[in-house]
Amino acid sequence: MKTVNEMKLSFPSKSCNEAFARSAVAAFIMNLDPTLSELSDLKTAVSEAVTNCIVHGYRRMGGMIYISGKIFEDGRVTVKIRDKGCGIENVEQAMQPLFTTAPDEERAGLGFAVMQSFCDRVRVKSQQQKGTTVTLEKRIDRHD
Amino acid sequence: MIETEYKNNVLTAYLKGELDHDSAAAIRTQVDAMAQSLRPSLLCLDFKDVSFMDSSGVGLVMGRYRRMKLLGGALAVKNYSDSAYKIFAMSGLEALGVLA
């Protein structure tokens, strides 16, 4: 499938960049003319993924977060969110709703559940001490 | 700082803007300090002016629910959007009976 547009972003894992990241991704898909609900779904999923990098991947230590986005001819959008943090020991367990390793910080353990419910597909690749890559995929329907 | 109102033993916090992991921290600190000193019988979180929320909103609500219980009060959440409700519903928060 042909890529019609792509972008790359990198920024330090500061929590103020959660808003920047989701707004930037929203701006990237704007010319697909998404509905408000498609836009809010993708923003929410990106927000969850970036928060995971900050809270879990880098555990407040800091590091860079990398986002790459692609828009395909058929209206599919993929957003890859990557950190070079500690990685996830057990991806399957981490993806269980309500599972969290940070209850003290009032994390609800819903990050992956929200990503899965708000996107068409979520892929997670993680290697301990190397980092984690989450790929979100969502189709933006044409409204003409 | 978010706007709050204290009337008839009810503390209402008017949440505003985008609610994420970043903004939740400051809200939590402010609301908890007020609840601790005022000891309201009800803490009400008003989501009317929340334009965006991720699962940090669930953490905020659950944390305040526990804290109000410890203080002998209750929690109510009101005026949330449909998209916020979608996330609340995922968490099983409905069972707590706090969603107005």
gemmi code that builds the backbone of each chain (N, CA, C; Angstrom):
import gemmi

chains = {
    "A": [
        ("MET", (0.842, -1.206, 0.000), (0.000, 0.000, 0.000), (0.876, 1.256, 0.000)),
        ("LYS", (0.545, 2.190, -0.874), (1.363, 3.394, -1.017), (1.177, 4.360, 0.165)),
        ("THR", (2.289, 4.895, 0.621), (2.251, 5.906, 1.682), (1.994, 7.258, 1.024)),
        ("VAL", (1.026, 8.023, 1.537), (0.785, 9.334, 0.951), (1.411, 10.477, 1.753)),
        ("ASN", (1.696, 10.188, 3.031), (2.360, 11.217, 3.829), (3.028, 10.556, 5.023)),
        ("GLU", (4.079, 11.158, 5.508), (4.707, 10.630, 6.707), (5.367, 11.734, 7.512)),
        ("MET", (5.615, 11.435, 8.785), (6.260, 12.430, 9.653), (7.030, 11.731, 10.762)),
        ("LYS", (7.981, 12.449, 11.317), (8.764, 11.949, 12.444), (8.910, 13.049, 13.477)),
        ("LEU", (8.843, 12.630, 14.746), (8.978, 13.579, 15.844), (9.890, 12.951, 16.888)),
        ("SER", (10.666, 13.761, 17.580), (11.317, 13.240, 18.779), (11.345, 14.342, 19.816)),
        ("PHE", (11.190, 13.938, 21.060), (11.123, 14.919, 22.150), (11.497, 14.220, 23.454)),
        ("PRO", (11.965, 14.975, 24.448), (12.317, 14.359, 25.727), (11.082, 13.903, 26.502)),
        ("SER", (11.256, 12.895, 27.349), (10.120, 12.315, 28.065), (9.696, 13.179, 29.250)),
        ("LYS", (9.222, 14.362, 28.947), (8.666, 15.252, 29.974), (7.159, 15.183, 29.858)),
        ("SER", (6.464, 15.210, 31.005), (5.023, 15.007, 30.918), (4.297, 16.144, 30.189)),
        ("CYS", (4.927, 17.327, 30.125), (4.282, 18.413, 29.369), (4.237, 18.081, 27.878)),
        ("ASN", (5.057, 17.114, 27.438), (5.047, 16.739, 26.026), (3.922, 15.761, 25.661)),
        ("GLU", (3.168, 15.286, 26.644), (2.013, 14.431, 26.341), (1.012, 15.207, 25.478)),
        ("ALA", (0.748, 16.444, 25.882), (-0.192, 17.280, 25.124), (0.374, 17.622, 23.752)),
        ("PHE", (1.679, 17.912, 23.712), (2.326, 18.232, 22.435), (2.197, 17.057, 21.470)),
        ("ALA", (2.493, 15.849, 21.957), (2.500, 14.668, 21.092), (1.119, 14.392, 20.499)),
        ("ARG", (0.096, 14.414, 21.334), (-1.231, 14.081, 20.796), (-1.751, 15.184, 19.862)),
        ("SER", (-1.401, 16.452, 20.166), (-1.834, 17.540, 19.286), (-1.108, 17.474, 17.948)),
        ("ALA", (0.178, 17.100, 17.990), (0.952, 17.009, 16.751), (0.400, 15.899, 15.861)),
        ("VAL", (0.072, 14.749, 16.466), (-0.492, 13.646, 15.681), (-1.857, 14.047, 15.116)),
        ("ALA", (-2.649, 14.755, 15.916), (-3.950, 15.229, 15.441), (-3.772, 16.156, 14.238)),
        ("ALA", (-2.796, 17.039, 14.316), (-2.536, 17.975, 13.214), (-2.100, 17.217, 11.962)),
        ("PHE", (-1.316, 16.147, 12.173), (-0.812, 15.351, 11.046), (-1.941, 14.713, 10.238)),
        ("ILE", (-3.005, 14.255, 10.929), (-4.083, 13.553, 10.204), (-5.199, 14.498, 9.748)),
        ("MET", (-5.024, 15.800, 10.029), (-6.087, 16.759, 9.765), (-6.578, 16.765, 8.317)),
        ("ASN", (-5.657, 16.596, 7.338), (-6.160, 16.696, 5.956), (-6.907, 15.454, 5.472)),
        ("LEU", (-7.030, 14.447, 6.370), (-7.921, 13.316, 6.057), (-9.361, 13.656, 6.435)),
        ("ASP", (-9.538, 14.856, 7.003), (-10.851, 15.311, 7.426), (-11.528, 14.341, 8.404)),
        ("PRO", (-10.849, 14.019, 9.508), (-11.416, 13.059, 10.467), (-12.635, 13.643, 11.193)),
        ("THR", (-13.515, 12.773, 11.665), (-14.616, 13.247, 12.510), (-14.032, 13.589, 13.880)),
        ("LEU", (-14.797, 14.328, 14.676), (-14.332, 14.689, 16.018), (-14.037, 13.451, 16.838)),
        ("SER", (-14.868, 12.421, 16.633), (-14.678, 11.219, 17.436), (-13.437, 10.440, 16.995)),
        ("GLU", (-13.169, 10.377, 15.683), (-11.929, 9.729, 15.212), (-10.704, 10.460, 15.746)),
        ("LEU", (-10.799, 11.776, 15.729), (-9.688, 12.600, 16.189), (-9.439, 12.392, 17.684)),
        ("SER", (-10.528, 12.399, 18.445), (-10.384, 12.259, 19.882), (-9.910, 10.843, 20.252)),
        ("ASP", (-10.349, 9.834, 19.494), (-9.894, 8.461, 19.739), (-8.385, 8.341, 19.559)),
        ("LEU", (-7.894, 8.878, 18.441), (-6.462, 8.741, 18.163), (-5.631, 9.563, 19.152)),
        ("LYS", (-6.129, 10.755, 19.492), (-5.414, 11.585, 20.469), (-5.306, 10.865, 21.808)),
        ("THR", (-6.404, 10.226, 22.200), (-6.413, 9.535, 23.487), (-5.420, 8.377, 23.467)),
        ("ALA", (-5.427, 7.605, 22.368), (-4.520, 6.457, 22.265), (-3.060, 6.907, 22.297)),
        ("VAL", (-2.744, 7.998, 21.576), (-1.369, 8.517, 21.563), (-0.976, 8.989, 22.965)),
        ("SER", (-1.911, 9.644, 23.632), (-1.657, 10.141, 24.978), (-1.306, 8.988, 25.921)),
        ("GLU", (-2.040, 7.878, 25.793), (-1.774, 6.704, 26.640), (-0.383, 6.143, 26.354)),
        ("ALA", (-0.050, 6.031, 25.065), (1.231, 5.426, 24.690), (2.401, 6.298, 25.168)),
        ("VAL", (2.277, 7.611, 24.986), (3.357, 8.513, 25.395), (3.488, 8.525, 26.925)),
        ("THR", (2.355, 8.504, 27.619), (2.399, 8.459, 29.082), (3.104, 7.183, 29.549)),
        ("ASN", (2.836, 6.075, 28.881), (3.523, 4.819, 29.219), (5.042, 4.954, 29.084)),
        ("CYS", (5.493, 5.601, 28.003), (6.944, 5.803, 27.823), (7.524, 6.558, 29.016)),
        ("ILE", (6.798, 7.597, 29.451), (7.302, 8.469, 30.515), (7.254, 7.780, 31.875)),
        ("VAL", (6.077, 7.201, 32.184), (5.871, 6.631, 33.523), (6.581, 5.285, 33.671)),
        ("HIS", (6.506, 4.462, 32.614), (7.053, 3.107, 32.737), (8.385, 2.943, 32.012)),
        ("GLY", (8.418, 3.296, 30.723), (9.624, 3.085, 29.919), (10.848, 3.721, 30.562)),
        ("TYR", (10.717, 4.994, 30.870), (11.859, 5.710, 31.435), (11.757, 5.884, 32.947)),
        ("ARG", (10.653, 5.472, 33.530), (10.469, 5.578, 34.984), (11.022, 6.869, 35.553)),
        ("ARG", (10.617, 7.963, 34.942), (11.041, 9.289, 35.417), (12.523, 9.579, 35.229)),
        ("MET", (13.292, 8.638, 34.662), (14.723, 8.862, 34.478), (14.958, 9.837, 33.332)),
        ("GLY", (14.071, 9.818, 32.373), (14.243, 10.684, 31.225), (14.926, 9.957, 30.085)),
        ("GLY", (14.628, 10.419, 28.897), (15.168, 9.832, 27.678), (14.347, 10.413, 26.546)),
        ("MET", (14.634, 9.969, 25.330), (13.889, 10.526, 24.208), (12.744, 9.604, 23.790)),
        ("ILE", (11.673, 10.228, 23.318), (10.525, 9.491, 22.779), (10.457, 9.806, 21.282)),
        ("TYR", (10.239, 8.758, 20.489), (10.227, 8.921, 19.033), (8.864, 8.540, 18.481)),
        ("ILE", (8.293, 9.402, 17.678), (7.008, 9.090, 17.052), (7.182, 9.165, 15.543)),
        ("SER", (6.691, 8.157, 14.850), (6.624, 8.301, 13.400), (5.214, 7.971, 12.946)),
        ("GLY", (4.725, 8.769, 12.036), (3.362, 8.594, 11.548), (3.354, 8.376, 10.051)),
        ("LYS", (2.416, 7.554, 9.602), (2.257, 7.343, 8.161), (0.787, 7.364, 7.801)),
        ("ILE", (0.490, 7.954, 6.675), (-0.867, 7.912, 6.141), (-0.811, 7.130, 4.835)),
        ("PHE", (-1.671, 6.138, 4.685), (-1.688, 5.317, 3.479), (-2.839, 5.729, 2.565)),
        ("GLU", (-2.697, 5.315, 1.313), (-3.676, 5.651, 0.273), (-5.116, 5.328, 0.659)),
        ("ASP", (-5.290, 4.207, 1.375), (-6.646, 3.758, 1.704), (-7.210, 4.435, 2.959)),
        ("GLY", (-6.505, 5.447, 3.506), (-7.024, 6.166, 4.669), (-6.571, 5.575, 5.992)),
        ("ARG", (-5.719, 4.551, 5.916), (-5.179, 3.985, 7.142), (-4.072, 4.890, 7.661)),
        ("VAL", (-4.048, 5.030, 8.995), (-2.999, 5.821, 9.629), (-2.258, 4.909, 10.599)),
        ("THR", (-0.930, 4.942, 10.566), (-0.201, 4.233, 11.621), (0.657, 5.239, 12.380)),
        ("VAL", (0.685, 5.072, 13.693), (1.496, 5.928, 14.548), (2.347, 5.014, 15.425)),
        ("LYS", (3.644, 5.154, 15.267), (4.578, 4.321, 16.015), (5.165, 5.169, 17.122)),
        ("ILE", (5.061, 4.686, 18.370), (5.584, 5.435, 19.516), (6.666, 4.578, 20.177)),
        ("ARG", (7.875, 5.095, 20.242), (8.997, 4.263, 20.658), (9.794, 4.918, 21.780)),
        ("ASP", (10.192, 4.121, 22.776), (11.141, 4.613, 23.779), (12.310, 3.652, 23.854)),
        ("LYS", (13.410, 4.130, 24.420), (14.586, 3.273, 24.604), (14.758, 2.999, 26.093)),
        ("GLY", (13.631, 2.771, 26.759), (13.633, 2.590, 28.212), (13.815, 1.143, 28.624)),
        ("CYS", (13.195, 0.811, 29.766), (13.473, -0.478, 30.417), (12.807, -1.665, 29.733)),
        ("GLY", (11.828, -1.412, 28.868), (11.151, -2.537, 28.230), (10.109, -3.160, 29.160)),
        ("ILE", (9.301, -4.039, 28.590), (8.221, -4.669, 29.363), (8.567, -6.137, 29.544)),
        ("GLU", (8.533, -6.589, 30.793), (8.916, -7.967, 31.093), (7.937, -8.946, 30.467)),
        ("ASN", (6.636, -8.639, 30.630), (5.613, -9.553, 30.137), (4.533, -8.737, 29.429)),
        ("VAL", (4.622, -8.687, 28.119), (3.730, -7.813, 27.342), (2.270, -8.235, 27.506)),
        ("GLU", (2.039, -9.527, 27.498), (0.669, -10.021, 27.595), (0.017, -9.562, 28.911)),
        ("GLN", (0.790, -9.656, 29.987), (0.292, -9.237, 31.295), (0.087, -7.719, 31.332)),
        ("ALA", (1.030, -6.982, 30.748), (0.944, -5.523, 30.742), (-0.295, -5.045, 29.997)),
        ("MET", (-0.741, -5.835, 29.035), (-1.895, -5.422, 28.233), (-3.229, -5.773, 28.882)),
        ("GLN", (-3.196, -6.513, 29.981), (-4.433, -6.840, 30.686), (-5.039, -5.571, 31.294)),
        ("PRO", (-6.344, -5.344, 31.093), (-6.965, -4.178, 31.726), (-6.772, -4.217, 33.247)),
        ("LEU", (-6.511, -3.067, 33.817), (-6.343, -2.846, 35.254), (-5.009, -3.334, 35.808)),
        ("PHE", (-4.160, -3.935, 34.951), (-2.829, -4.301, 35.434), (-1.946, -3.061, 35.406)),
        ("THR", (-1.343, -2.735, 36.539), (-0.411, -1.611, 36.546), (0.751, -1.899, 37.478)),
        ("THR", (1.921, -1.358, 37.145), (3.062, -1.469, 38.048), (3.281, -0.145, 38.777)),
        ("ALA", (2.369, 0.806, 38.562), (2.516, 2.120, 39.211), (1.241, 2.564, 39.923)),
        ("PRO", (0.717, 1.734, 40.863), (-0.525, 2.122, 41.539), (-0.348, 3.375, 42.403)),
        ("ASP", (0.871, 3.601, 42.919), (1.105, 4.771, 43.774), (0.860, 6.068, 43.029)),
        ("GLU", (1.078, 6.011, 41.717), (0.899, 7.234, 40.945), (-0.509, 7.333, 40.390)),
        ("GLU", (-1.391, 6.483, 40.937), (-2.787, 6.482, 40.516), (-2.931, 6.187, 39.034)),
        ("ARG", (-2.090, 5.296, 38.517), (-2.297, 4.832, 37.156), (-3.356, 3.742, 37.236)),
        ("ALA", (-4.353, 3.834, 36.362), (-5.499, 2.929, 36.454), (-5.236, 1.575, 35.791)),
        ("GLY", (-4.150, 1.478, 35.045), (-3.867, 0.213, 34.365), (-4.707, 0.023, 33.120)),
        ("LEU", (-5.125, 1.147, 32.530), (-6.037, 1.061, 31.381), (-5.400, 1.497, 30.073)),
        ("GLY", (-4.129, 1.850, 30.109), (-3.473, 2.401, 28.921), (-3.676, 1.554, 27.674)),
        ("PHE", (-3.271, 0.288, 27.737), (-3.382, -0.565, 26.555), (-4.844, -0.851, 26.197)),
        ("ALA", (-5.685, -0.996, 27.211), (-7.110, -1.247, 26.938), (-7.724, -0.082, 26.168)),
        ("VAL", (-7.354, 1.128, 26.546), (-7.854, 2.318, 25.848), (-7.312, 2.354, 24.416)),
        ("MET", (-6.014, 2.079, 24.262), (-5.433, 2.075, 22.909), (-6.156, 1.056, 22.034)),
        ("GLN", (-6.387, -0.135, 22.578), (-7.031, -1.183, 21.788), (-8.467, -0.836, 21.452)),
        ("SER", (-9.143, -0.200, 22.407), (-10.543, 0.080, 22.129), (-10.707, 1.294, 21.197)),
        ("PHE", (-9.725, 2.198, 21.183), (-9.852, 3.412, 20.376), (-9.154, 3.322, 19.019)),
        ("CYS", (-8.417, 2.217, 18.783), (-7.755, 2.038, 17.492), (-8.227, 0.728, 16.877)),
        ("ASP", (-7.922, 0.524, 15.577), (-8.309, -0.721, 14.944), (-7.326, -1.840, 15.275)),
        ("ARG", (-6.081, -1.452, 15.511), (-5.066, -2.451, 15.779), (-3.950, -1.842, 16.606)),
        ("VAL", (-3.430, -2.608, 17.562), (-2.319, -2.146, 18.389), (-1.266, -3.251, 18.422)),
        ("ARG", (-0.045, -2.914, 18.056), (1.041, -3.899, 18.130), (2.089, -3.416, 19.131)),
        ("VAL", (2.607, -4.316, 19.922), (3.598, -3.948, 20.931), (4.827, -4.824, 20.757)),
        ("LYS", (5.967, -4.170, 20.636), (7.229, -4.916, 20.551), (8.101, -4.390, 21.667)),
        ("SER", (8.596, -5.271, 22.516), (9.376, -4.788, 23.629), (10.532, -5.715, 23.936)),
        ("GLN", (11.639, -5.129, 24.318), (12.795, -5.911, 24.702), (13.348, -5.287, 25.969)),
        ("GLN", (13.543, -6.095, 26.994), (13.990, -5.547, 28.270), (15.348, -4.869, 28.140)),
        ("GLN", (15.438, -3.727, 28.792), (16.635, -2.861, 28.773), (16.900, -2.226, 27.401)),
        ("LYS", (16.022, -2.509, 26.432), (16.237, -1.922, 25.099), (15.133, -0.912, 24.773)),
        ("GLY", (13.916, -1.241, 25.200), (12.828, -0.307, 24.943), (11.582, -0.958, 24.376)),
        ("THR", (10.608, -0.115, 24.093), (9.295, -0.590, 23.658), (8.810, 0.228, 22.468)),
        ("THR", (8.214, -0.455, 21.512), (7.577, 0.233, 20.390), (6.109, -0.175, 20.328)),
        ("VAL", (5.247, 0.813, 20.352), (3.811, 0.567, 20.222), (3.378, 1.119, 18.871)),
        ("THR", (2.697, 0.318, 18.086), (2.198, 0.806, 16.806), (0.674, 0.816, 16.821)),
        ("LEU", (0.131, 2.000, 16.651), (-1.319, 2.170, 16.620), (-1.750, 2.247, 15.170)),
        ("GLU", (-2.843, 1.603, 14.838), (-3.347, 1.701, 13.475), (-4.826, 2.057, 13.526)),
        ("LYS", (-5.185, 3.041, 12.741), (-6.585, 3.450, 12.715), (-6.972, 3.879, 11.313)),
        ("ARG", (-8.125, 3.442, 10.873), (-8.613, 3.861, 9.556), (-9.471, 5.109, 9.725)),
        ("ILE", (-9.160, 6.117, 8.944), (-9.972, 7.337, 8.956), (-10.858, 7.267, 7.710)),
        ("ASP", (-12.143, 7.132, 7.935), (-13.058, 6.974, 6.798), (-13.189, 8.259, 6.004)),
        ("ARG", (-13.376, 8.074, 4.724), (-13.623, 9.258, 3.887), (-15.062, 9.715, 4.091)),
        ("HIS", (-15.238, 11.011, 4.113), (-16.589, 11.526, 4.375), (-17.110, 12.311, 3.192)),
        ("ASP", (-16.940, 11.748, 1.965), (-17.450, 12.520, 0.828), (-18.582, 11.784, 0.117)),
    ],
    "B": [
        ("MET", (-4.129, 26.331, 38.808), (-5.173, 26.212, 39.837), (-6.546, 26.089, 39.190)),
        ("ILE", (-7.337, 25.155, 39.696), (-8.695, 25.031, 39.174), (-9.659, 25.753, 40.120)),
        ("GLU", (-10.816, 26.080, 39.601), (-11.808, 26.767, 40.414), (-12.537, 25.778, 41.312)),
        ("THR", (-12.804, 26.195, 42.526), (-13.551, 25.326, 43.433), (-14.638, 26.139, 44.130)),
        ("GLU", (-15.561, 25.416, 44.716), (-16.651, 26.080, 45.434), (-16.995, 25.212, 46.637)),
        ("TYR", (-17.198, 25.833, 47.777), (-17.570, 25.055, 48.967), (-18.867, 25.616, 49.534)),
        ("LYS", (-19.897, 24.791, 49.521), (-21.214, 25.271, 49.930), (-21.982, 24.103, 50.542)),
        ("ASN", (-22.647, 24.327, 51.639), (-23.462, 23.299, 52.292), (-22.725, 21.962, 52.447)),
        ("ASN", (-21.451, 22.077, 52.841), (-20.671, 20.857, 53.077), (-20.312, 20.084, 51.799)),
        ("VAL", (-20.535, 20.745, 50.650), (-20.165, 20.097, 49.384), (-19.015, 20.879, 48.749)),
        ("LEU", (-17.922, 20.172, 48.460), (-16.796, 20.804, 47.769), (-16.863, 20.426, 46.290)),
        ("THR", (-17.018, 21.426, 45.440), (-17.068, 21.158, 43.997), (-15.787, 21.670, 43.344)),
        ("ALA", (-15.160, 20.822, 42.549), (-13.967, 21.210, 41.796), (-14.328, 21.231, 40.320)),
        ("TYR", (-14.140, 22.399, 39.703), (-14.466, 22.551, 38.280), (-13.222, 22.280, 37.440)),
        ("LEU", (-13.112, 21.055, 36.950), (-11.948, 20.687, 36.146), (-12.030, 21.381, 34.794)),
        ("LYS", (-10.860, 21.707, 34.240), (-10.861, 22.537, 33.048), (-9.769, 22.120, 32.072)),
        ("GLY", (-10.058, 22.141, 30.795), (-9.031, 21.886, 29.777), (-8.748, 20.415, 29.580)),
        ("GLU", (-7.472, 20.102, 29.353), (-7.093, 18.737, 29.022), (-6.626, 17.993, 30.271)),
        ("LEU", (-7.242, 16.852, 30.515), (-6.917, 16.066, 31.699), (-6.064, 14.870, 31.295)),
        ("ASP", (-4.771, 14.951, 31.625), (-3.871, 13.841, 31.325), (-2.959, 13.606, 32.528)),
        ("HIS", (-1.961, 12.754, 32.355), (-1.029, 12.422, 33.430), (-0.342, 13.678, 33.958)),
        ("ASP", (-0.062, 14.611, 33.063), (0.623, 15.852, 33.418), (-0.265, 16.751, 34.276)),
        ("SER", (-1.483, 17.033, 33.789), (-2.338, 17.989, 34.508), (-2.991, 17.362, 35.740)),
        ("ALA", (-3.148, 16.031, 35.746), (-3.823, 15.374, 36.874), (-3.060, 15.587, 38.178)),
        ("ALA", (-1.732, 15.647, 38.097), (-0.913, 15.765, 39.301), (-1.251, 17.029, 40.096)),
        ("ALA", (-1.367, 18.158, 39.396), (-1.638, 19.421, 40.072), (-3.064, 19.452, 40.640)),
        ("ILE", (-4.008, 18.880, 39.887), (-5.403, 18.846, 40.336), (-5.506, 18.035, 41.633)),
        ("ARG", (-4.836, 16.884, 41.598), (-4.824, 15.977, 42.750), (-4.312, 16.694, 43.993)),
        ("THR", (-3.183, 17.391, 43.848), (-2.592, 18.079, 44.992), (-3.542, 19.130, 45.551)),
        ("GLN", (-4.124, 19.919, 44.650), (-4.998, 21.001, 45.093), (-6.279, 20.467, 45.751)),
        ("VAL", (-6.925, 19.516, 45.081), (-8.203, 19.003, 45.588), (-7.999, 18.249, 46.908)),
        ("ASP", (-6.937, 17.478, 46.992), (-6.682, 16.721, 48.220), (-6.422, 17.637, 49.407)),
        ("ALA", (-5.673, 18.707, 49.173), (-5.377, 19.640, 50.263), (-6.666, 20.293, 50.756)),
        ("MET", (-7.544, 20.670, 49.822), (-8.808, 21.308, 50.220), (-9.714, 20.329, 50.950)),
        ("ALA", (-9.805, 19.106, 50.450), (-10.668, 18.104, 51.068), (-10.171, 17.782, 52.478)),
        ("GLN", (-8.848, 17.739, 52.618), (-8.240, 17.429, 53.913), (-8.606, 18.492, 54.952)),
        ("SER", (-8.603, 19.765, 54.547), (-8.869, 20.802, 55.541), (-10.361, 21.086, 55.703)),
        ("LEU", (-11.141, 20.959, 54.639), (-12.569, 21.288, 54.746), (-13.420, 20.092, 55.213)),
        ("ARG", (-12.938, 18.894, 54.990), (-13.682, 17.672, 55.321), (-15.137, 17.718, 54.837)),
        ("PRO", (-15.350, 17.905, 53.552), (-16.727, 17.972, 53.037), (-17.402, 16.610, 53.126)),
        ("SER", (-18.715, 16.598, 53.162), (-19.400, 15.304, 53.155), (-19.453, 14.767, 51.726)),
        ("LEU", (-19.348, 15.700, 50.757), (-19.341, 15.271, 49.362), (-18.301, 16.078, 48.579)),
        ("LEU", (-17.486, 15.347, 47.826), (-16.581, 16.001, 46.883), (-17.155, 15.766, 45.495)),
        ("CYS", (-17.368, 16.872, 44.781), (-17.955, 16.751, 43.451), (-16.927, 17.187, 42.407)),
        ("LEU", (-16.631, 16.294, 41.462), (-15.726, 16.652, 40.361), (-16.576, 16.965, 39.137)),
        ("ASP", (-16.518, 18.218, 38.710), (-17.329, 18.649, 37.570), (-16.474, 18.656, 36.302)),
        ("PHE", (-16.860, 17.828, 35.323), (-16.066, 17.653, 34.096), (-16.564, 18.511, 32.931)),
        ("LYS", (-17.463, 19.456, 33.222), (-18.102, 20.211, 32.144), (-17.097, 20.856, 31.179)),
        ("ASP", (-16.036, 21.434, 31.713), (-15.082, 22.145, 30.859), (-13.824, 21.338, 30.529)),
        ("VAL", (-13.953, 20.002, 30.657), (-12.824, 19.151, 30.281), (-12.918, 18.849, 28.783)),
        ("SER", (-11.914, 19.276, 28.022), (-11.985, 19.128, 26.567), (-11.329, 17.838, 26.089)),
        ("PHE", (-10.528, 17.228, 26.955), (-9.844, 15.986, 26.590), (-9.555, 15.212, 27.862)),
        ("MET", (-9.709, 13.898, 27.798), (-9.338, 13.081, 28.960), (-8.800, 11.733, 28.498)),
        ("ASP", (-7.695, 11.285, 29.100), (-7.246, 9.917, 28.866), (-7.427, 9.131, 30.167)),
        ("SER", (-6.809, 7.965, 30.286), (-7.090, 7.132, 31.462), (-6.570, 7.733, 32.772)),
        ("SER", (-5.813, 8.827, 32.684), (-5.414, 9.523, 33.905), (-6.635, 10.021, 34.664)),
        ("GLY", (-7.717, 10.290, 33.931), (-8.969, 10.723, 34.559), (-9.531, 9.649, 35.473)),
        ("VAL", (-9.374, 8.393, 35.064), (-9.856, 7.285, 35.881), (-9.045, 7.199, 37.173)),
        ("GLY", (-7.718, 7.343, 37.032), (-6.850, 7.324, 38.208), (-7.220, 8.436, 39.170)),
        ("LEU", (-7.515, 9.614, 38.614), (-7.886, 10.757, 39.436), (-9.183, 10.486, 40.206)),
        ("VAL", (-10.179, 9.936, 39.508), (-11.470, 9.661, 40.145), (-11.316, 8.554, 41.201)),
        ("MET", (-10.634, 7.482, 40.849), (-10.481, 6.377, 41.802), (-9.704, 6.792, 43.042)),
        ("GLY", (-8.657, 7.584, 42.821), (-7.849, 8.057, 43.943), (-8.660, 8.944, 44.890)),
        ("ARG", (-9.496, 9.834, 44.300), (-10.319, 10.721, 45.131), (-11.423, 9.933, 45.839)),
        ("TYR", (-11.913, 8.880, 45.181), (-12.933, 8.020, 45.799), (-12.370, 7.396, 47.076)),
        ("ARG", (-11.169, 6.846, 46.973), (-10.534, 6.207, 48.139), (-10.282, 7.221, 49.245)),
        ("ARG", (-9.779, 8.386, 48.842), (-9.445, 9.408, 49.822), (-10.700, 9.916, 50.549)),
        ("MET", (-11.785, 10.129, 49.796), (-13.019, 10.608, 50.418), (-13.576, 9.560, 51.368)),
        ("LYS", (-13.410, 8.317, 51.019), (-13.862, 7.235, 51.896), (-13.113, 7.284, 53.224)),
        ("LEU", (-11.806, 7.497, 53.129), (-10.983, 7.584, 54.338), (-11.393, 8.772, 55.194)),
        ("LEU", (-11.825, 9.861, 54.539), (-12.227, 11.073, 55.264), (-13.689, 10.993, 55.713)),
        ("GLY", (-14.340, 9.909, 55.396), (-15.726, 9.735, 55.811), (-16.721, 10.467, 54.916)),
        ("GLY", (-16.320, 10.809, 53.703), (-17.223, 11.505, 52.780), (-17.471, 10.682, 51.535)),
        ("ALA", (-18.164, 11.290, 50.577), (-18.479, 10.594, 49.335), (-17.944, 11.385, 48.145)),
        ("LEU", (-17.999, 10.757, 46.980), (-17.522, 11.394, 45.760), (-18.604, 11.329, 44.692)),
        ("ALA", (-18.731, 12.397, 43.926), (-19.623, 12.369, 42.766), (-18.892, 12.966, 41.570)),
        ("VAL", (-19.137, 12.402, 40.392), (-18.516, 12.877, 39.160), (-19.640, 13.301, 38.234)),
        ("LYS", (-19.597, 14.542, 37.735), (-20.702, 14.944, 36.871), (-20.286, 15.736, 35.634)),
        ("ASN", (-21.215, 15.831, 34.716), (-21.049, 16.583, 33.453), (-19.884, 16.100, 32.581)),
        ("TYR", (-19.609, 14.799, 32.618), (-18.527, 14.271, 31.778), (-19.052, 14.027, 30.366)),
        ("SER", (-18.136, 14.032, 29.396), (-18.509, 13.862, 27.994), (-18.704, 12.382, 27.668)),
        ("ASP", (-19.231, 12.108, 26.486), (-19.411, 10.727, 26.048), (-18.071, 10.001, 25.945)),
        ("SER", (-17.055, 10.730, 25.446), (-15.766, 10.039, 25.293), (-15.123, 9.769, 26.649)),
        ("ALA", (-15.340, 10.651, 27.609), (-14.843, 10.373, 28.959), (-15.595, 9.174, 29.544)),
        ("TYR", (-16.882, 9.122, 29.266), (-17.685, 8.009, 29.788), (-17.179, 6.663, 29.256)),
        ("LYS", (-16.768, 6.672, 27.965), (-16.246, 5.446, 27.358), (-15.073, 4.885, 28.175)),
        ("ILE", (-14.227, 5.790, 28.643), (-13.055, 5.370, 29.426), (-13.457, 4.984, 30.850)),
        ("PHE", (-14.387, 5.754, 31.444), (-14.870, 5.403, 32.783), (-15.483, 4.004, 32.771)),
        ("ALA", (-16.266, 3.720, 31.721), (-16.978, 2.435, 31.647), (-15.997, 1.270, 31.587)),
        ("MET", (-14.862, 1.486, 30.895), (-13.846, 0.441, 30.770), (-13.247, 0.043, 32.103)),
        ("SER", (-13.251, 0.993, 33.047), (-12.540, 0.785, 34.307), (-13.403, 0.093, 35.355)),
        ("GLY", (-14.688, -0.047, 35.083), (-15.572, -0.634, 36.073), (-15.950, 0.371, 37.161)),
        ("LEU", (-15.667, 1.638, 36.875), (-15.931, 2.705, 37.832), (-17.429, 2.859, 38.149)),
        ("GLU", (-18.245, 2.446, 37.192), (-19.696, 2.560, 37.384), (-20.164, 1.859, 38.653)),
        ("ALA", (-19.501, 0.764, 38.960), (-19.890, -0.045, 40.127), (-19.725, 0.719, 41.437)),
        ("LEU", (-18.906, 1.778, 41.428), (-18.688, 2.538, 42.653), (-19.843, 3.493, 42.936)),
        ("GLY", (-20.679, 3.705, 41.928), (-21.844, 4.580, 42.106), (-21.481, 6.044, 42.214)),
        ("VAL", (-20.379, 6.456, 41.605), (-19.985, 7.859, 41.698), (-20.382, 8.671, 40.466)),
        ("LEU", (-20.725, 7.982, 39.376), (-21.053, 8.689, 38.133), (-22.486, 9.219, 38.185)),
        ("ALA", (-22.601, 10.554, 38.138), (-23.939, 11.161, 38.206), (-24.599, 11.078, 36.831)),
    ],
}
model = gemmi.Model(1)
for chain_id, residues in chains.items():
    chain = gemmi.Chain(chain_id)
    for i, (resn, *xyz) in enumerate(residues, 1):
        res = gemmi.Residue()
        res.name, res.seqid = resn, gemmi.SeqId(i, " ")
        for name, pos in zip(("N", "CA", "C"), xyz):
            atom = gemmi.Atom()
            atom.name, atom.element = name, gemmi.Element(name[0])
            atom.pos, atom.b_iso = gemmi.Position(*pos), 0.0
            res.add_atom(atom)
        chain.add_residue(res)
    model.add_chain(chain)
structure = gemmi.Structure()
structure.add_model(model)
structure.setup_entities()
